[in-house]
Amino acid sequence: MTSGYRSFGEQALHYFRREHEQVAREPVAGPSAWLGAELSRRSDWIEPLDAAEIDELDGARASARATGRPLEELRREDFPLPGLARRLAGWARELADGRGFLLVRGLPVGRWGDGDCALVFWCLGLHLGHPGGQNPQGDLLGHVFDTGEEAANPHVRRYRTSGDIAFHCDLADAVGLLCLRAARRGGASRIASSVSVYNELLRRRPDLVERLFEPFLLDVRDEEREGRLPYVPIPPCRFARGRLSTFYHSDYFRSVQRHASAPRFTEAERTLLDLYEEIADSPEIRLDMRFEPGDVQLLSNHRVIHARTAYEDDPDPAHRRHLLRLWLSFS
């Protein structure tokens, strides 16, 4: 990977450098404390692109192609977007300081083709933040589709299967997904405000919230290396200056129990994990969205947890679900 981007490990260390002052013992307020039931009746989180903006993206696409450089060597200046600059800055603020997610709609993926879609998506990422590695191999642009691998295998990252994916965060400040092709059936993106989940947990079981500020062991799975422990301690929640930052990963917190060297969950810890996910998955809290080709979903991994429902693909390989993924840092 080019030295201009953070490695998987460097990006994770940056992501986990979260301020912390104290346990939040009162509900956390602000735009990131949204409820899915309310937002499902609104569309202000959808950002449609108009014809002039598509034309500007077309021009920037041509400019980037003319450089002759591969994606990882492109710079923000190679993809000029003066007309979209203010809107892009607003999207970045929304992710870092606002609601924590948005959906950009209308990229002409059918006209551009997969290669140019990857170029445009990558360059949009350069305008929003700093792309980084998504695995120890240094992959910067991820491809999300069903590879036919077994979803139950703990060494398989579930995005490479068609199975459901439990609530989690990725190891970067934000994650972006561009839909090239949607599933034949299913595959909805399910998101929830981690702030609202915390507030509801605090209301129901205030005795449990303090445990979220102490480390849980995270199973490293396919990132295991000889001579290293197969898990790392990560505190899910940090709270400072009135802002709650959350890292949650249901599958990887739970699968650590497969290691004999890991301590067993206490009854309170099992109750906490079960209740946290029950709250996140409740109709009042969660927001479901089905991607259309040309949609770009952008999520903060500090304020939003995300999941996916299982899906059924089209039998024709040319029409099977395929998303592109970026992990972004904001500083």
Summary of the structure (lengths in Angstrom):
residues: 331
radius of gyration: 19.7
end to end distance: 19.1
largest distance: 60.1
contacts: 1019
relative contact order: 0.23
helix: 35%
strand: 22%
